[in-house]
């Protein structure tokens, strides 16, 4: 730890030394500009507002100003590309020449008024003041950067001193101290739990686990009863298992071969996973840029990655250093610190194994196996009467199927396609060169803060965007809620996850899974050696206890996460098979299921059984169930007491900062959770005393974490969702920057930063800090404060004043529902008309045949009293009611599938893609008026030092 801090301190010191020279030059430049501006202001003769305006005085002022402007910035180009009117600006020198020539012409032209000369005077005076203001804010940016550098240096010095102290003196825990070396109370509590899990052997019952797997994948009497003895898919499960096993065995029985490109890809994934300390991270980056050294690494790896070598691999005798880090969501993670080559080797093995698991899992969705996943009767695209199956009747009546019944895609098919594209092996890499594997990211919302305002993922296409999985679950869940309310009049929602999933995973379960799917013994042995590691916490010092990991997997390793994904695929498949074709929507071990009461009960029982046989425990604090009911829907059928919902869990369903209000069928803000996180952020900000470190920590929360946990704006989440989020964001701001007494709730980050700068640097800034300085990006010389509100505000529908009389345009979801009802009714009437037409033709033919049979029967002298429906011409079945028709909409209605697609999408708006785009549009006028279109002089901006400070990920105190 001391070595890492010393290395960072040395780099920071060098950057400060280099940047100091730039700051000195900037100060000299500002002094020069101020001198010119002061001289000009003392020489100007014309006094604005005077009763008499002397034209000669104004012209003399213009001449003075022209000389001053040329001295201040001779020949410099006006920045900004184009003016707001779209006209390319002249260079400053040309503009001065133009004004001078027009001024000369004015002496001989009566057509040029005094107002023209006044405008030139004001233009030149504004330019001088803008130049001065730009330099003042360029220097302010430098001083804020220096303040951050000094703050960071003191942090590093503290880390170095702390690391040198005898750790025995650090046994006293004080939550108020808040230093990383001592740690907060919750860190010690979580570490105690973690140690208790990983150092105690937890095992699974191999016999029961194999029985569970065999029952799932092997043909059985129970399965045949569920599917029907005549179902062609009855024996597909063992065929699928055989294909998966063959795929894995055939593709993993040889050595793992790597190239320089593969090693570079492995390094990139390691860097993204944030495994390494700062020093080793820089060393890894340096290694990735040295082709000659990389080739040597490749040669070594190709020897060590042979199966025989993998079977002999071990960590060695020296314990691996471990460190607890706090993540933005409040959880602590234990990271391992080991050598670079070991890191690359383990990543290459993990990439290889995970890619082959991905290939095997995709076998399950080959066309020949798709029917395994489908709901019963999903292929039946015909509709039914109120009391019987219309397809059977039409068959007996020999009436052709309706053309309108042969839809291109139904809601069921759309749902299945989205599940396959978005949730099948989405956390697994496609191959050795794929850097998109999302291991370790299922609850790290800060993994990529640049995606806060990114567009929604396309659920119709294959995607490995792991960061959006959580969001996509909410999108689909909300869309399903609306569809099932229409179709069934009720909606059940089940949520759960596993308690301490990573640290509590039994090693016996993981090795069993590899054995069951026919991985080579050498890879199984490597996994055992990888998991069985001796650890020693850095903060305990060299004499600290050595812990032997007997249970659990380490965080941010592709190998561990890849094998655990194979394990959890078994749960996906089991839930699907035992709920009649419904899907478990999963973001790693974050489990979501929805459907009708009996389906949720079956899913819950399957999850419980899986947990028991695999040696896992469910996190009951995050397990909940909701049942929303619309009793006004004629298709609503109350659950049968004790049968449809036996033993489902209690609790409030929550997603991020939202909680599900089942009575009102919508998501609402969870203010308790918001305030808990704002209390944590408030604690973190207290230790960040420099303005820029405060902004950096604030942005880490506000740019991505906070808005991401309110979900996207989609039709399915409702028309009032954007307003609800904006109110919650406002509450978060006020709660975060409240006074110590808690009474003042009017503060916000802009006011806080503005006031702090005024207090510390008031002598350098003689006016209120403008908003553009606070919100424009660093590259523009601003602080880049994040503002999540515009991303939601852009979706709020503004009044249409052209309508008048208080009328308004229909809201997006309201409009979509109206369109669905209208289109569905139109389709229903068309199909009913077609049914009547076809049946009338059939009745006429049957009537002729009936008379012929009656004549034949009377000739035979008998009547057997037959009640064949085909002969009951007058008792023809009626076409179903509109209510019954809508009850089958998921199977047959294209209008419903279009409605379902609409629910998943954003309302039609002109989307803002980034905070930068919003700030540019919002503060364009202020930027031009105060600074002339750009805020800082690039050559004097201390961007190098800033980037050195900002390049490392935010480390949370505690």
N, C-alpha and C positions, 0 to 999 in steps of 0.2 A: 504493500500500500504506500509506504514511504517512497519507494522507487518510482511508482507511477506518478505520485504527486510532485516529486522533484523534477521529473521529466517534463510534466505539464508546466510547472513553474518556470523552468528554463526557457521553454518555447515562448511563453507569455512575456517573459522579461525581454527577450530579443525583439518581439513584435512591438512592445512598448517603446523600446529604444529607437527603432526605425521610425515609428509613427511620431515620436516627439518632434523630430525635425520638420515633419509636415505641419504639425500644429504651430510651431514657431513661425513658419512661412505664412500660414493662414492669418495669424495675429498681425504680422507685419502688413499683409495685404489689406486687412480690415482697417488698420490705422491709416494707411494711405488713402483708402476710399473715404473714410470719415473726414480726413483733411480736405479732400476735394469738395465733398458735400458741404462742409462747414464754410469753406471759402465762398462757394457759390451762393449759399443762403445769405451770407452777409453782404454780397454784392448786388443781389437782385433789387431792382428799383420799384417794380410794380407791386402794389399791395392789393391782393384780392379783396373785394368788397368795398373798395373806395368809390366815392361818388364819381370821380373823374378818372377815366382810364386813358392815360397818355399812350397813344400808339407807338411813339418813339421809345418810351420806356419798355413796352412789351417787346418790341423788336430788339432792343439792347439786351434784354434778359435772354432772349432766344440765342443771341450771339454768344453770351457768356456760358449758357448751358451747353451749346454745341462744343465749345472748347473743353469744358469739363468732362463731357461724355467721352470725347475722343481721348482725353488723357486717361480716364478710368478704364476704358476697355477698347482701345484702338483696334479696329478691324475684326472684333469678335463677332461670330455668327450668333444670331438669335436662336436659342434652342427651342425644341418643341415640335419640330417637323413642319406642321401647318398650324395656322391660327384656327380659332374656333369657327371661322367663316369658310375654312377650306382653302384659303389662299396662301401659297407658299410665301413666307416672309422674306424681306430683303435682308442682306447682311447689314450689320449695324453701320458700317462705314458708308455703304451706299445710301442708307436711310438718312444719315447726317448730311451727305452731299445733296440729297433731294430737298431736304428742308432748307438748307442754305440757299439753294438755287431759287426755291419758291419765295423765300424771304426777300431775295434780291429782286425778283420779278414783281413783288408786291409794291415796291417803291414806284413802279411805273404803270401799275395796273389798278384801276379803280374798282375792278371786279372782285378783288380780294379784300375781305372785310377784316376788322380787328379780331373777330371771333376765330378766324383761321390762325392768326398769330398766337392767340391765347391757347388754342388747342395744341400747337407745336410746343409752346412753353410748358404746358402741363405734361405732354408726352415725355419730353426730355427730363423734366423734374421727377416724374414718376419713375423713369428708368433709373436715375441716380439713386433714388430711395430704395427701389427694388434690388439694385446691386448691393447696396449696403445691407439690406435685410437678408439677402441670400447669404452673404458672408457671415452675418451674425448667427444665422441658424446653422450654417455649416460648422462654425466654431462651437455652437451649443451642442451639436451632434457629437463633435469630438470630445467635448468635456463630459458628456454623458457616457461615451464609450470609455473614456479614461476612468470615470467613477466605477464603471463595471469592472474594468481591468484591475483596479485597486481592490475592489471587493473580492474578485476571484483570487487574486494573489494572497489576500489574507485568509481565504478559505483553504488554499493549498498549504500555506504556512501552518495553519492549524492542524491540517491532516498530517503533515510531516511530524510536527511536535507530538501529536496524539499517538502516532504509530510508534514513536520512540519511547513512550512511557511504558512502564511496567503494567501489563494488563491486569495484574492483580489489584491495582489501585482503581480500576474502573468497574468494580463490581456493583457499586451503588448506582441505582437507576433513578434518574430524575426526569420525569416527563417534561418538566418546564425547560430543561436544558436543550432538548431537541436536537442535539448534535448527532451526526451519523455514527461517530465512534462509540458513544454511550448507548444510543438507541432509545426509543420510546417504549413505553410499557407494552403496547400492543405488538411490537416487534418481538419482544422476549416471549410473550404469550404464544404468538404464532410459531416461533422457533421451537418452543417446548413441545407444541403439538406435532410439528414436523418431525422432530427427532424421535418422538414416541412412535410415529408411524413407520419411519424408514428403518429404524434400528430393531424393530420387533418383527419377527417373521410372520407374515400372513400368507396363508395358502388357500387354494381352492380344492374342492373335492374332484379329483380327476375323473373318477367314474361317473359322477353326476353330470359333470360338464360334457363329457363325451356322449352320454345318453341324451342330453339336451341337443347337442349338435346332430346326432344321428336322427333324432326325432324330427329335427327341422329339415335336414337335407335328404334323408332316406325315405323312400315310399313307405307309407304305413296305412293301416286300415282307417285310422282316424282321418287322415288326409283324404282318402278316397270317399269317406262319408261326407266330408265338408265340400269337396269339389264335385262329387257325383261319380259313380262308377263308370259312366260313359264319357266322362270328360277326358279330352285328349291330353290335357296338361297334367293328369294325375301322376305320371311317372317322370316329369321333367326335372324334378329336384335332384335326384341322383345323377341325372345326365349333366346338370349344371355343376354339381360338385365335382364330377369327374373332369369336366372341362377346366374348371378353376385349378384343380390340383395339377393337371397336366401342364397348364400354362406356367404355373409357378415352378414346378420341378424342371421342366425342359429349359426354362430361361435362367435358372439360377444354379445349375449343376456345374458350370464352368467358372473359371477365374473372372474376377472383375477387372476389366481393362480400362485404363484411364489415359487421357491425353492432356496436353497443356490447356486446351480449351475446356475440358472437363474440370480440371483443377481450378482454373479461373472462375468457372461457374460455381464450384464449391466454395471458393473464397468469398464470392459475392454473397452467397446465401448466409455464410457465417457472419459476415459483416452486418447484414440486415437483421439477423437474429439477435444481435447485441449480446453475444456470449462473452466477448473479450473485454479485458480491462483497456483503459485508454492507451497505455504503452504498447500492449500487444496488438491493439487495433491498428495503430500507426505502423507497426512492424509488418502486419499482414497486408496493409495497403501497399507498403513499399515492396513486399515480396511479389504481389500481383503485377507489379510493373517491371519486373526483372525476368525476362524470358530465359536467360541462361540458368538462373537459379531454379526457375520453375521446371525446366527440363530435368534437372537433377532430382527434384522432388518427384516428378513423374516416374523416373527410373526406379527410385526407392519404393514408391507406392505399388508399382506393377509387380514387384517382388512380394511385398507385404500383403497384397490383396488376393493372392492365390488362396484357394480354399484351405489348403493344408496349413498355410501360415496364419490364416484367420482363426483356425481352431486352436492355435497355440498362443494367440495374442493375450496380453494382460496389461494391467495398469502399472505393474512394478511394485516395489516395496514402499516407495515414498507416497504418503497420503496426498490426495489432491486437495488444493485449497478451495474453500467454498466461501461464498459471500451472500448475505441477504440484501436484496434491493426492494425498495418500495415502488410499486407501479402506480399509475395515475388513478386507477380505480380503488386504491386503498389497500390492495392485497400485497403481501410480501412474497417474493420468489427467491429461491436459493439457486445461485449460479455457480458453476464450476469453472475454475481457472487452470488451464493446462497448456501444454506446449502446442505450438502452431502446427507442427506436422501431425501430431496426434489428432488435433482438431480437424485437419483436412482429411485424414484417413477415415475417421468416424463419419464425417459428412459424406464422403464418397460411398461408404458402405450403406449409410442411411438412404442416400439418393437412389442407389441401385435397388435396394430392397423395396423401398416405397414405390418406385416406378413399376416394378414387377407386380406389386400388390395392386396398383392402379390398373394395370393391364388385365389382371385376373378379375377384378371387380367388374370391369366393363363387359366381361363375358356374360354376366348376369342380365345384361340389357340387350344382348343380341336379339334380332327379330324372332328367333326360334323360342326365346324365353320370355318375351314381353308379356304373354298371357299369364305368366306366373304372378306378375305384379298387379294385373288389372283387377278391378272390382268384379264380382260375379255379375254376369250379364252385361258387361261393358260393351261387348261387341254387338249387342242387340240394339239396333238403331230405330226400331219401330216403337210406337207408343201403345199404351194399353187403355182399355175401357175402364169404367169405374169398378166393374166386378170381374173382369176376365182379361186375358191377354188378347189384344186385337190382332196380333200377328197370327195367332192360332185360328181365330175366327176367319180372317182373310184367307188363310190357307184352305180351310174347309169350304169357304165360299168361292174359292178360285178367283179372288179379286186381286189384281196386281198391287204391289206396294206403291205408295205415293212417291212421286219423284222428289217431293219436298222432304221426305224422310231420309234421303241419302245425302247427309250433310258432309261438307269437306272436313270439318273438325268439330267435335263436341267439347263441352266443358270438361268432361272426364278425360278426353284425349289431351286437351290442352294442359290439364293438371299433371297428367303423367309425363308429358314431354318436358314440362318445366322441372319436375322433380329429377328426371334423368339428367337434364342439362346442367342443373344448378347444384344438386346435392350429391350426385354420384362421384365419389373420389375427388371432390373439389379441393381437398386439402393435400392431395398427393401430386407429386411432380409427374409429368408425362414421360420424362426420360432423364438421362444423366446431364444434359445441357439445360434442362428446364430450371429456371431460377424462381418460378412462381409458387413453389410449395409454400403453404401457409402454416407450417408448424409453429406452435407456441403463440399463435396470435388470436385465439378464439375469444380471449377476454382482455386483450391489450388494445384498447381503442385508440391509444396514442401511437400505434405502430407506424402510421403514416399520416401525419397531420396535413399533408398537402391535398388530401382527398375530401376535405370537409364539404366543399361545394360541388364535388364531382357529380355527374349525372347518374341516374339509376342504372343498374346493370340490366342488360337485355336478357330476360328470363327465357327467351325462346332460343338462345344460343348458348353453346358451351362456354363456361367461364370458370376461371380459377381465382377470382377475386375474393379471397378469404375474408378480407376486411368488411365486405358488404354482406356476408352471409347472415349476420345477425339482423341487419336491416331488411334483407329479403324475406326472412322468416316473418317479420312484422307485416310487411307488404302483403304477403300471400295470406297470412292469418286474417288480416282485416278484409281482404277481398272475399275469402271463404265465408266470413261472418255474414256479409251482405247476401251472398248467394244462398247460403243455407237458411237464412231468415226467410227468404222468398220461397224456397222450395219446401222446407220442412217446418218452418215456424219455430225452430229452436237450434241452439248451437252450443256444443260442449267444448271446453278448452282445458287441456291438461298440460302442466309445466313441471319439469323436474330437472335435476342434474345429480351427479355423483359427488359424495362428500370427499373432499381432498382427493380428487380422482388420480392425479399424477403421483403424489407421494404414497397413495394407498394401494396401487395396483399390485396384486401378487405376481411375483416373477413366474410362479408355476402356471398362472393363467396365460401369460404371454408365450411361454415356451410351448405350452399345450397347443395354442392356436397355430404356431409355426409348424409343429409336428402334424397337426390335423390336416393342414393344407400342403403338406409334403415339401417343406423347405429342407434343403440339405442339412445334415447334422452339424456340419462345420459352421454354418451361419447361426444355427441355434446355439452352438457353443460360444460363438463370438458374442451373441446377445447376452448370454449369461455372464460372461466376463465383463462386458460393458456395464451391466447393471450392478454387479457386485463390486463396489468400489469403496475404498477407504477415504474418508473425508475429514478435513480439519478446518474449522472456521478461522478466517484471517483475523477477525477481531479477538479471538482467544489467544493469539500469540503462538510462538513456536512450541510452547509447552502445553497448549490446549489439548483437550481430549480428542482422540481419533475415533471417528464413528464409522462403523461398517454398515453400508446400505444393504439391507436384507429384503426390503420391500420398496416398490415405487420406481418411477422413472424420472430422469432429470428433465428440467425444462429446456426448451429451445433446441432439441436434437431431433433431426429428421428420422433417425432410426427408431427412436422410442415412439414418436408420434405416428410414424407409418404403421408400426405393428399394432398400436392401440386403435388406429383407424380400421384395421382389418377386424379387430375384436368387436368394435362398435358397429361395423357393417352387419355382423351376425344379429345384433339387436334390431337394426333396421329391417332386415329380412324377416325376422321372427314376428315383429309387430305387424308387418304387412300381411303375412300369411294368416295370422290369428285374428285379424280385424276385417277379413273379407276384402282385402285389397287397398286399404287405406295406408297412408304414408306417415312415418315418423320423421319430422323435420328436425334436423340435428346440426348444431354448430359445435363440432367435437363432442363434448359430454353435456352440452346444453340441450335438453330434450324438450320438444314441443309436439303435441298431438292434438288434433281437433276432429270433430265429426259429430255423429249422433250418440246418444247415451250408451247404447250397448257396445258400440265401437270403442268409446273411451274406457269403459270398464274392462274390455278385453285387452286394450293396450296397456292399461295400468297393471293388470295381472301379469302380463308378459314381461314388463319392465321389472317388476318385483322378482319374478322367477329368475330372469337373467342375472340380476344383481346377486341373488343368493348363490346360484351355482358357479358364478365367476369370481366369488369372493369380494364383491364390492358392496358399498353401502350408499344408500340414497341420502341426499342432503334434504332433510325434511323441512329445513328453513326456507329452501327454495323450491319446494314442491307444493303445488296448489292446483285447484280445480274450480272452474266456473261453469255455470249452466244458465245461459241467456234464453229467455222464453218470450214468444210473441203469441199470446193466447187468442188474439184476434185473427190469426191465420187459420183458415179452415183445415189446413193440412197438419196442424200441430197435434201430436199424439203424446199425452203425458207419459212419462216413464213408468213402467210397472214397478211398484214398490218392491224392493229387495231383489229384483231380477235385472233391470236395465243398468242400475248404478250401484252395484254392491262394492262397498269398501273403498270408494274413490276418496282421495285425500281432501282435507280442508285447506284453508289458506287463501290469501288474496293473490291472484295472478298479476305478476309485474313484469314489465319489460323496460330495462333502462330506467328512465325517470318517469315512466308511465305506469299506471295501474288500470286494470280492466274493470269498468263499471258495468256489471252484467245486467243491472236493472234498466240501464239506458242504452245498452248495446254500443258502448264507445270507450275509448281510452281517455283517461284524464291525467293531469299532472300529479305526480307523487311529491308533494311539497316537503314531506319529511325527509325523503331521500335527497332532494335538492339541497335542503338546509344542512344535512349531514356532510355533503360534499363541499358546500361552501364554507363550513366550519373548518374542514381539512385544508381547503385552499387558503383560507385566512391564516391558518397556522403556518402554511408553507411560505406565504408572502411576508410574514413577519420577519423571517430570517433572511429575506432578500432585500437588503436595505438600499441597494442601488436602483435607480429608476429602470435601467435596461434589464437587469436581472428580474425585477418585478414584472416588467412587461413580458419577458420571455416565459416566466412561469404562468402568468395570467393567460397568455396566448395558448400555451399547451392545453389548458382546460377549455378555453372559450372558442378557439378556432375549430376544434374537432370534437373533443370528448363530450362537451355539454350538448351541442346541437345534434350530434350523432345519436345520443341517448334519448332524444325526443322523436326519433324516427324521421323519415322523409315526409314530404307533402305529396300524398297520393289521393285519388278519389276515394279509395276504400277506407281511408282514415277519417273521412268526413269533411264537410265544408267548414266546420268551426275549428279544425285542427290547427291551422296557422295562427289564428287569434289566441288559442289556448297556449301555444308554444311561446308566442311573444309575451303574453302575460307572465308566463313562468320564467322567461329570461329576464324580464324586468324585476321580478321578485328576487331572482338569484343575485342580480346586480345590487339591489338595495340591501339585501341581507348581508352580502359580502362586505360592502363598504359602509355598514351601519356604524354608528358611534359605539364606544365601549359600553355606554349605558343601554344601548339598543333602542333608544328613542328616535334618533334621527334616521329616517329611512329614505332620504332624498339624495344620497350620494351615488356616484357611479365612477367607473374607472377613469373616464376622461377628466372629470373634476379632480380626482385624486392625483393623477399624474400631473395635470396642469398646476395644481397648487404646490405639489412637491418640487417641481422645477422652479417655480417662482420663489419658494422659500430658499432653495439652495443656490440658485443661479440668477436671482433677481437683478443683480447688478449688470448682467449681460443681456437681459431681456427687459425692455422698458414698456412692454405692452402685453396684453393677454395672449397667451399661446394660442395660435389659430388651430382649428380642427384639422386642417390639412397636414400640419406637422405631426399631429398625433396619429393619424390614420393612414397616411400615404406610406408606401413601402420603404424599406431600408435603402434600396437602390436609388430611391428618389430623395434621400436625405431625411425621411420621416421615421417615426418610431414603429410603424406597422402594427398598431393596435388592432387586434381582431375584433370583429363585430359580427356575430352570427345572426343578428336580427334581419338584415336585408334578405337573406336566403329564404326566410319564411314570409316576410312582409310582401315580397313580390307576388305571392300567390293570393293575396287578399283582393277580393273583387271590389273595385271602386264603383261609386254610384254612376248610373247612366242618366245624366241630366236631360238628355234628349227625349226620354220616355215621358217625363213629367208626371203629375198627379201622384207622386210617391211610388210609382211603379219601379221595378228593378228587373234586371236580367236574371233568369234562373241561375242558382248556384250550380257548380259543376256536377256534384253528386245528385242533386235534385233533378237536374236536366237529364242525366244519364238514366235515372229511374223512370222518368216520364217517357223517354225514348224507348226503353225496354218494354214498358207496359203497352205502348202504342204499337210497336213492331211485333211483339208477341201476340197481341190480340189480332192484328192483321194476318199474321201467319196462321193462327188458330182458325180464323174464319175461312181462310183459303183452303186449309186442309179439311175442315168440316164440309165445305161445299164440294170438294173433290170426292170425299167419302160418300156423300149423298148421291152424287152423280154416278159414281162407279157402282154403288150398291143398287141404284134404280135400274141400271142396265142389267145387272145380274138378276134382280128380282123379275124383270120381264122375261129373261131366259128361263129362270126357274119356274115361272108361272106356266109357260108352255110345256115344260117337262113334267110339271105336276099334273096337269090335265091328262097328259098321255099316260102317266102312271095310274091315275085314278080310273081311267077307262080300262086299263089292263087289270087293275085290282078288282073292279066290279065284274069284269069278265071271269076272273078266277074265283069270285064269290067269297072273298075273305078280307078282313082288316085286322092286322096285327097290333094296331094302336101305337105305331112307332111315333116317337117325338123327335125325330132327327131335325136339328135346327135348320138344316138346309131346306127342309120342306115347310118350315114355319114362316111363310112369306109375310104374313101380316104381323108376326112378332119379331120383326127385324131389330137387331140391336141398334141403339142410338149411339151417336158419336159422344165421346166423353165430354164432361163439363170443362169449362175453362180452368177451374181450380185443379181438376185432376190433370189436365194438360200441363199446367205449370209445375205440378209435382214431378213430372218426368222431364223437365227442361234440361237437366244436366246431361241427359242421354241424347236428346233429339234436337234441341233448339240452338241454332246458330246465333240467334239473337242473345241468348244467355251467354254463350262463349264470348261474343263480342263485348257484352257488358262486363264479364269477368276480366277480360283484357283491359278494358277501360279503368276498372277499379285498381289495377296494378300500376297504372301510369300516373304521371303528374298532370295537373290541370294545364291547359294550354296557356303558357306565359312566355314572355321574352326573358329567358333565363339568364341570371347573372352567374357567371362561371367561377368567380373568385372574389375575395375581399378586395384585391387590387383593382379589379374592374369596377366594383361598387365605389371605391374611394375615388377613382379617377372621374367617374361621372358625378359623384356627389360634390366634390370640392373643386371642380374645374374653374368655376368663377372666382372663388376665393384665391386659388393658386395664381390665377392671372392678375387679379387686382393687387395682391400683396407682393408677389414674387416675379411677375412677368412671365408666368407659364411654367417655370421650374424652380425648385426650392433650394437647391444646393449646388455649389461649384464642385464638380466631380473630382478635379485634380487635388482638392484639399480634403475630401471625405476620407475618414479613417476606416474604410471598408475592410482592409486586410486584417486589422486588429479585431474589428467586429466579428468577422467570419471565423477567426481563430477562437473567439469566445463562444460563438454560437454553434460551432460545428459538432460539439458533443451533445448527446441527448440529455434532456433535463433529468437530473438525479434528484429524487424527492427526499427531503430530510426525514430522518427517523430510522 
